[in-house]
Amino acid sequence: MNNLVLAAIEKYNMISTGDRVVVALSGGADSVSLLDALCSLKEKYNLTIYAAHLNHNLRGEEAERDENFCKILCKNYEVELFIKSIDIHTLANEQKISEELCGRNERYKFFDELSVRLNAKIATAHSASDNAETLIYNIARGSSVRGLSAIPPKRGRIIRPLIEVSRAQIEEYCKQKGLAFVTDSTNLTDDYTRNRIRHSVMGTLRDINPQLEQSVSQLSESAREVTDYLNKQAQAALDKCKTQFGFSCKMLLQLDTAVLKHSLVLLCERTAKLTPEHRHIELMIKILNNGGAVNLSSKFIAVSKQGIFRIISVNDNEEFKPVSVSENFSINYNGKIYSITKQNSNKENKNSVSIDSIDKGAVFRTRKEGDKFTYPQRKVTKPLRKVLNEMKIPSEQRDNLLVLAIYNTILWCENIGVSEDGKNDSDKELNIKIESEV
């Protein structure tokens, strides 16, 4: 088994000389064999090895047994052990999610904290068998090609040195080396979906192909290669389709179907922090053609309007109270920083307004009924709501745009620029700059 572990480490460039590595230690056969294997490679890579154990408090005395076992094990290996105890049952109820998902979230949260604190990589004991079970689970749920990638060998600071070792090989390794381990009683039941796959599906598939894990690993590797390629193509496509307020529907629809779907997935993940289901993707493609909206979650909606596609938050934005402006002025609002600085006149800058606006009592505020905007070239005055419509400013953004105004006269409007009333005629002016908060 050590040869397989070493091969995986080198193949996926998991470890470098002098690394610090935290082993995610449950006390089961997988994590015990992982700890043993990494300790055997300690001198080769000059590693500093730690271990981390999260007590979920779900199995009473058995959970305490596992924690105590990990303490004794790490003492024998002379490895520093970090332990955290959480009431997963109560927390899962509070968050209204399953205990399985809650436990996973809290484990990785714990690992991330240790990774930052120790400047270390996190080694989890996922095996080739876990990878095969995950792939079957993803297929059963209805997955894309990316779902066939299953468990990545390496993700950020997470490494999985056992990813090409089967569970049978792990158990044989423990037997040959006389390694003691504990057994989680919940793994013996069919209470969890992955257990049902393990007990009812995997055996049948191994009857068909005794080298099941190896075959699935090869499929997962191919799927990762395809996914990596689609990521690059999708990102390039999004860069090309980007407009001021979203993405061009016409240009998106000209993409190859695979690239289009992958682009929509990337947008959802980055903007809404969710992976869309297949039905969401099909509905988004439909509104690209016909216009409309798709509810992605309780917090985000995909919108296609006036030829522009975007994903927007349905949460109420913070209320903005009018603020009088001054030189060297700065405010934070709705994730952006608005600043005003005095500078030499620049007639080409649409965000430069007359310095006299300070003395005249100009204020920053959001729009309100009765606002008027005069186009600087045409010198035509219209209600601001009509100007926003003519400029095709997305409707969901309009109430959150800031304006610089004196009563109902708009001197400057975000995303439009200075009006005729705000134009500067002197050698000095006020420059309005907008930046995203870091």
C-alpha positions as CSV (number, residue, x, y, z in Angstrom):
1,M,0.0,0.0,0.0
2,N,2.8,2.4,0.8
3,N,3.9,2.3,-2.9
4,L,0.4,3.3,-4.0
5,V,0.4,6.1,-1.5
6,L,3.8,7.4,-2.6
7,A,2.8,7.1,-6.3
8,A,-0.4,9.1,-5.7
9,I,1.6,11.8,-3.7
10,E,4.0,12.2,-6.6
11,K,1.5,11.9,-9.4
12,Y,-0.7,14.7,-7.9
13,N,2.1,16.7,-6.3
14,M,0.5,16.5,-2.9
15,I,3.5,17.0,-0.7
16,S,6.7,19.0,-0.8
17,T,9.8,18.7,1.3
18,G,9.3,20.4,4.7
19,D,5.5,20.4,4.6
20,R,3.3,20.4,7.6
21,V,0.4,17.9,7.3
22,V,-2.6,17.4,9.6
23,V,-4.2,13.9,9.3
24,A,-8.0,13.9,9.6
25,L,-8.2,11.1,12.2
26,S,-11.5,9.3,13.0
27,G,-9.8,6.2,14.4
28,G,-11.2,4.0,11.6
29,A,-9.0,1.7,9.5
30,D,-8.7,4.3,6.7
31,S,-7.4,7.2,8.8
32,V,-5.2,4.9,11.0
33,S,-3.5,3.5,7.9
34,L,-3.1,7.0,6.5
35,L,-1.4,8.2,9.7
36,D,0.9,5.2,9.6
37,A,1.8,5.6,5.9
38,L,2.6,9.3,6.3
39,C,4.7,8.7,9.4
40,S,6.7,6.2,7.3
41,L,7.3,8.9,4.8
42,K,8.2,11.5,7.4
43,E,11.9,11.4,6.9
44,K,11.7,11.2,3.1
45,Y,9.8,14.5,3.0
46,N,11.0,16.0,6.3
47,L,7.4,16.3,7.3
48,T,5.8,17.7,10.5
49,I,2.8,15.6,11.1
50,Y,-0.3,16.5,13.3
51,A,-3.7,14.9,13.7
52,A,-7.2,16.2,14.2
53,H,-10.3,14.5,15.6
54,L,-13.8,15.9,15.7
55,N,-16.2,14.3,18.2
56,H,-19.7,14.6,16.8
57,N,-21.3,13.4,20.0
58,L,-23.8,11.3,18.1
59,R,-22.9,7.8,19.4
60,G,-22.6,8.3,23.2
61,E,-20.0,6.1,24.7
62,E,-18.8,4.9,21.3
63,A,-17.9,8.5,20.4
64,E,-15.9,8.9,23.6
65,R,-14.2,5.5,22.9
66,D,-13.1,6.8,19.5
67,E,-11.7,10.0,20.9
68,N,-9.7,8.2,23.6
69,F,-8.4,5.8,21.0
70,C,-7.1,8.7,18.9
71,K,-5.4,10.1,22.0
72,I,-3.5,6.9,22.7
73,L,-2.7,6.3,19.0
74,C,-1.2,9.8,18.6
75,K,0.8,9.4,21.8
76,N,2.3,6.2,20.4
77,Y,3.2,7.9,17.1
78,E,4.4,11.0,19.0
79,V,2.0,13.1,16.9
80,E,0.3,16.2,18.3
81,L,-3.5,15.7,18.3
82,F,-6.1,18.5,18.1
83,I,-9.6,17.6,19.3
84,K,-12.9,19.5,19.0
85,S,-16.3,18.4,20.4
86,I,-19.6,19.5,18.8
87,D,-23.2,18.6,19.4
88,I,-24.0,17.8,15.8
89,H,-27.5,16.6,16.5
90,T,-28.5,20.0,18.0
91,L,-26.6,22.0,15.4
92,A,-28.2,20.1,12.5
93,N,-31.6,20.8,13.9
94,E,-30.8,24.5,14.3
95,Q,-29.5,24.7,10.7
96,K,-32.3,22.5,9.4
97,I,-29.9,20.2,7.6
98,S,-29.1,16.5,7.9
99,E,-26.7,15.3,10.6
100,E,-24.5,13.8,7.8
101,L,-24.2,17.2,6.0
102,C,-23.8,19.1,9.3
103,G,-21.0,16.8,10.4
104,R,-19.2,17.2,7.1
105,N,-19.5,21.0,7.2
106,E,-18.1,21.1,10.8
107,R,-15.3,18.8,10.0
108,Y,-14.0,20.8,7.1
109,K,-14.5,24.0,9.1
110,F,-12.3,22.6,11.8
111,F,-9.7,21.4,9.3
112,D,-9.7,24.9,7.6
113,E,-9.1,26.5,11.0
114,L,-6.1,24.2,11.7
115,S,-4.7,24.6,8.2
116,V,-4.5,28.4,8.7
117,R,-3.3,28.2,12.3
118,L,-0.6,25.7,11.6
119,N,0.2,26.7,7.9
120,A,-0.4,23.0,7.1
121,K,-2.0,20.8,4.5
122,I,-5.0,18.6,5.5
123,A,-4.7,14.9,4.6
124,T,-8.1,13.1,4.5
125,A,-8.4,9.3,4.3
126,H,-10.7,9.1,1.2
127,S,-9.9,5.9,-0.7
128,A,-10.5,4.6,-4.2
129,S,-13.6,2.8,-2.8
130,D,-14.9,6.1,-1.4
131,N,-14.3,7.7,-4.8
132,A,-16.3,4.9,-6.5
133,E,-19.2,5.2,-4.0
134,T,-19.3,9.0,-4.6
135,L,-19.4,8.5,-8.3
136,I,-22.4,6.1,-8.1
137,Y,-24.1,8.5,-5.7
138,N,-23.6,11.4,-8.1
139,I,-25.0,9.4,-11.0
140,A,-28.0,8.3,-8.9
141,R,-28.8,12.0,-8.1
142,G,-28.4,13.0,-11.7
143,S,-25.0,14.5,-12.3
144,S,-23.1,16.3,-15.1
145,V,-19.6,15.3,-16.3
146,R,-18.1,17.1,-13.4
147,G,-20.0,14.8,-11.0
148,L,-18.1,11.9,-12.6
149,S,-14.9,13.5,-11.3
150,A,-16.1,12.3,-7.8
151,I,-13.5,13.0,-5.1
152,P,-10.5,15.2,-6.3
153,P,-7.1,13.9,-5.2
154,K,-6.2,17.4,-4.3
155,R,-8.2,20.5,-3.6
156,G,-6.6,23.6,-2.3
157,R,-4.8,22.6,0.9
158,I,-6.7,19.3,1.1
159,I,-4.8,16.2,0.0
160,R,-6.0,12.6,-0.3
161,P,-3.0,10.2,-0.4
162,L,-5.2,7.1,-0.3
163,I,-7.3,8.0,-3.3
164,E,-5.9,5.2,-5.4
165,V,-6.0,2.6,-2.6
166,S,-9.1,0.4,-2.3
167,R,-10.7,-0.3,1.1
168,A,-9.7,-4.0,0.8
169,Q,-6.1,-3.0,0.4
170,I,-6.4,-0.7,3.4
171,E,-7.8,-3.5,5.6
172,E,-5.1,-5.9,4.4
173,Y,-2.4,-3.2,5.2
174,C,-3.8,-2.9,8.8
175,K,-3.8,-6.7,9.1
176,Q,-0.2,-7.1,7.9
177,K,1.1,-4.3,10.2
178,G,-1.0,-5.2,13.2
179,L,-2.7,-1.8,13.3
180,A,-5.5,-1.4,15.7
181,F,-8.5,0.7,14.7
182,V,-12.1,1.4,15.8
183,T,-15.3,0.7,13.9
184,D,-18.1,3.2,13.6
185,S,-21.3,1.2,14.2
186,T,-23.2,3.6,11.9
187,N,-21.1,2.3,9.0
188,L,-22.7,-1.1,9.5
189,T,-26.2,0.1,9.0
190,D,-28.1,1.4,6.0
191,D,-29.2,4.6,7.7
192,Y,-27.1,6.7,5.3
193,T,-27.3,6.8,1.6
194,R,-23.6,6.1,1.1
195,N,-23.9,3.1,3.3
196,R,-26.7,1.7,1.2
197,I,-24.6,2.1,-1.9
198,R,-21.6,0.4,-0.1
199,H,-23.6,-2.5,1.1
200,S,-26.1,-3.0,-1.8
201,V,-24.5,-1.7,-4.9
202,M,-20.7,-2.0,-4.8
203,G,-20.7,-5.8,-4.3
204,T,-22.8,-6.4,-7.4
205,L,-20.5,-4.1,-9.4
206,R,-17.4,-5.9,-8.2
207,D,-19.0,-9.2,-9.3
208,I,-19.1,-7.7,-12.8
209,N,-15.6,-6.1,-12.5
210,P,-13.2,-7.2,-9.7
211,Q,-11.1,-4.1,-10.6
212,L,-14.0,-1.8,-10.0
213,E,-12.1,0.9,-8.0
214,Q,-9.3,1.1,-10.6
215,S,-11.8,1.4,-13.5
216,V,-13.8,4.1,-11.7
217,S,-10.6,6.0,-10.8
218,Q,-9.7,6.0,-14.5
219,L,-13.1,7.4,-15.4
220,S,-12.9,10.1,-12.7
221,E,-9.5,11.1,-14.0
222,S,-10.8,11.5,-17.5
223,A,-13.8,13.5,-16.2
224,R,-11.5,15.8,-14.3
225,E,-9.5,16.5,-17.5
226,V,-12.7,17.3,-19.4
227,T,-13.9,19.5,-16.6
228,D,-10.7,21.4,-16.4
229,Y,-10.9,22.0,-20.2
230,L,-14.5,23.2,-19.9
231,N,-13.6,25.5,-17.0
232,K,-11.1,27.3,-19.2
233,Q,-13.5,27.5,-22.2
234,A,-16.3,28.7,-20.0
235,Q,-14.2,31.4,-18.4
236,A,-13.0,32.6,-21.8
237,A,-16.6,32.6,-23.0
238,L,-17.9,34.6,-20.0
239,D,-15.1,37.2,-20.5
240,K,-16.2,37.6,-24.1
241,C,-19.9,37.8,-23.3
242,K,-19.6,40.3,-20.5
243,T,-21.4,43.6,-20.7
244,Q,-21.7,46.5,-18.4
245,F,-24.7,45.1,-16.5
246,G,-24.4,41.3,-17.1
247,F,-23.9,39.0,-20.1
248,S,-25.1,39.2,-23.6
249,C,-27.9,36.7,-24.2
250,K,-27.2,36.7,-27.9
251,M,-23.5,35.9,-27.4
252,L,-24.2,33.2,-24.8
253,L,-26.6,31.4,-27.2
254,Q,-23.8,31.3,-29.8
255,L,-21.7,29.1,-27.6
256,D,-21.4,25.4,-27.9
257,T,-24.0,23.8,-25.7
258,A,-21.5,22.1,-23.4
259,V,-19.6,25.4,-22.9
260,L,-22.9,27.4,-22.4
261,K,-24.1,25.0,-19.7
262,H,-20.7,25.0,-17.9
263,S,-20.7,28.8,-18.1
264,L,-24.1,29.0,-16.4
265,V,-22.8,26.7,-13.7
266,L,-19.8,28.9,-13.1
267,L,-21.9,32.0,-12.9
268,C,-24.2,30.4,-10.3
269,E,-21.4,29.2,-8.2
270,R,-19.6,32.5,-8.2
271,T,-22.6,34.8,-7.8
272,A,-25.0,32.8,-5.8
273,K,-22.6,30.3,-4.2
274,L,-24.7,27.3,-5.3
275,T,-24.4,24.6,-7.9
276,P,-27.5,24.6,-10.1
277,E,-29.6,21.5,-10.7
278,H,-30.1,20.3,-14.3
279,R,-33.6,21.8,-14.4
280,H,-32.2,25.2,-13.4
281,I,-29.7,25.0,-16.3
282,E,-32.5,24.1,-18.8
283,L,-34.7,26.9,-17.5
284,M,-31.9,29.4,-17.7
285,I,-31.2,28.5,-21.4
286,K,-34.9,28.9,-22.0
287,I,-35.0,32.5,-20.7
288,L,-31.8,33.3,-22.6
289,N,-34.0,32.8,-25.7
290,N,-37.3,34.2,-24.5
291,G,-36.6,36.4,-21.6
292,G,-37.9,35.9,-18.0
293,A,-36.6,34.8,-14.7
294,V,-35.7,31.6,-12.8
295,N,-35.7,31.1,-9.1
296,L,-32.4,29.5,-8.2
297,S,-32.9,29.6,-4.4
298,S,-34.7,31.7,-1.8
299,K,-32.0,34.3,-2.2
300,F,-31.0,34.4,-5.9
301,I,-32.8,34.8,-9.2
302,A,-31.5,34.4,-12.8
303,V,-32.9,37.2,-15.0
304,S,-32.9,37.7,-18.8
305,K,-34.2,41.1,-19.8
306,Q,-33.5,43.4,-22.7
307,G,-30.9,41.0,-24.1
308,I,-28.9,40.9,-20.9
309,F,-28.5,37.9,-18.5
310,R,-27.6,38.2,-14.9
311,I,-28.0,36.6,-11.5
312,I,-29.3,38.9,-8.8
313,S,-29.9,38.8,-5.1
314,V,-33.5,39.1,-3.9
315,N,-32.3,40.3,-0.4
316,D,-33.2,43.8,0.6
317,N,-30.2,46.1,0.4
318,E,-29.3,48.3,3.3
319,E,-31.2,51.6,3.5
320,F,-29.2,54.7,2.5
321,K,-29.7,58.0,4.3
322,P,-28.8,61.2,2.4
323,V,-25.3,62.5,3.1
324,S,-24.0,66.0,2.4
325,V,-20.8,66.0,0.4
326,S,-17.5,67.7,1.0
327,E,-13.9,67.6,-0.4
328,N,-12.0,64.3,0.3
329,F,-15.3,62.6,1.1
330,S,-15.8,58.8,1.3
331,I,-18.7,56.5,2.2
332,N,-19.4,52.7,2.1
333,Y,-22.7,51.5,0.7
334,N,-24.0,48.2,-0.7
335,G,-20.6,46.6,-1.1
336,K,-19.0,49.7,-2.8
337,I,-16.8,52.6,-1.7
338,Y,-17.8,56.0,-3.1
339,S,-15.2,58.8,-2.8
340,I,-14.9,62.4,-3.8
341,T,-11.6,64.1,-4.4
342,K,-10.7,67.6,-5.7
343,Q,-8.7,67.6,-8.9
344,N,-7.8,69.6,-12.0
345,S,-10.6,69.9,-14.6
346,N,-11.0,67.0,-17.1
347,K,-13.8,67.6,-19.5
348,E,-13.7,64.0,-20.7
349,N,-14.4,62.5,-17.3
350,K,-18.1,61.8,-17.0
351,N,-17.8,61.3,-13.2
352,S,-16.5,64.9,-12.6
353,V,-18.9,67.5,-11.2
354,S,-18.8,71.2,-10.4
355,I,-16.9,72.1,-7.3
356,D,-19.7,74.6,-6.6
357,S,-22.1,71.7,-5.8
358,I,-20.6,71.5,-2.2
359,D,-21.6,75.2,-1.5
360,K,-25.0,74.6,-3.0
361,G,-25.8,71.8,-0.6
362,A,-25.6,68.8,-2.8
363,V,-26.2,65.4,-1.2
364,F,-25.6,61.8,-2.0
365,R,-28.8,59.8,-1.9
366,T,-30.8,57.2,-3.8
367,R,-33.4,58.2,-6.4
368,K,-36.9,59.5,-5.4
369,E,-40.1,60.5,-7.1
370,G,-39.8,63.8,-9.1
371,D,-36.0,63.6,-9.8
372,K,-35.0,65.3,-13.1
373,F,-31.9,64.6,-15.2
374,T,-30.7,66.9,-18.0
375,Y,-28.5,65.2,-20.7
376,P,-25.2,67.1,-21.0
377,Q,-24.9,67.1,-24.8
378,R,-28.6,67.2,-25.8
379,K,-29.6,69.5,-22.9
380,V,-32.9,67.7,-22.8
381,T,-34.5,67.3,-19.3
382,K,-36.4,64.1,-18.5
383,P,-37.6,62.3,-15.4
384,L,-34.7,60.2,-14.0
385,R,-36.9,57.1,-14.2
386,K,-37.1,57.6,-18.0
387,V,-33.4,58.2,-18.3
388,L,-32.6,55.0,-16.4
389,N,-35.0,53.1,-18.8
390,E,-33.4,54.7,-21.9
391,M,-29.9,53.8,-20.6
392,K,-31.1,50.2,-20.0
393,I,-30.1,50.2,-16.4
394,P,-31.4,46.9,-14.9
395,S,-34.6,47.6,-13.0
396,E,-33.5,45.7,-9.9
397,Q,-30.5,48.0,-9.6
398,R,-32.2,51.4,-10.0
399,D,-33.4,51.9,-6.4
400,N,-29.9,51.2,-5.1
401,L,-28.0,53.6,-7.4
402,L,-26.6,56.6,-5.8
403,V,-27.1,60.1,-7.2
404,L,-25.7,63.5,-6.3
405,A,-28.6,66.0,-6.2
406,I,-29.8,69.4,-5.1
407,Y,-33.4,68.9,-4.2
408,N,-34.8,67.1,-7.3
409,T,-32.1,68.3,-9.7
410,I,-29.7,65.4,-10.4
411,L,-26.1,66.6,-10.8
412,W,-24.6,63.1,-11.2
413,C,-26.1,59.5,-11.4
414,E,-24.2,56.3,-10.9
415,N,-23.7,54.3,-14.1
416,I,-24.8,57.4,-16.2
417,G,-22.5,60.2,-15.1
418,V,-22.7,63.9,-14.8
419,S,-25.7,65.9,-16.0
420,E,-25.8,69.3,-17.6
421,D,-26.6,70.8,-14.2
422,G,-23.5,69.2,-12.7
423,K,-21.0,70.1,-15.4
424,N,-17.9,71.9,-14.3
425,D,-16.9,75.3,-15.8
426,S,-13.8,76.1,-13.6
427,D,-10.3,74.8,-13.5
428,K,-11.0,72.6,-10.5
429,E,-13.6,69.9,-10.1
430,L,-14.8,67.1,-7.9
431,N,-14.1,63.5,-9.1
432,I,-16.5,60.8,-8.0
433,K,-14.8,57.4,-7.8
434,I,-16.6,54.0,-7.2
435,E,-14.7,50.9,-6.0
436,S,-15.8,47.5,-4.8
437,E,-15.1,46.8,-1.1
438,V,-12.3,44.3,-0.6
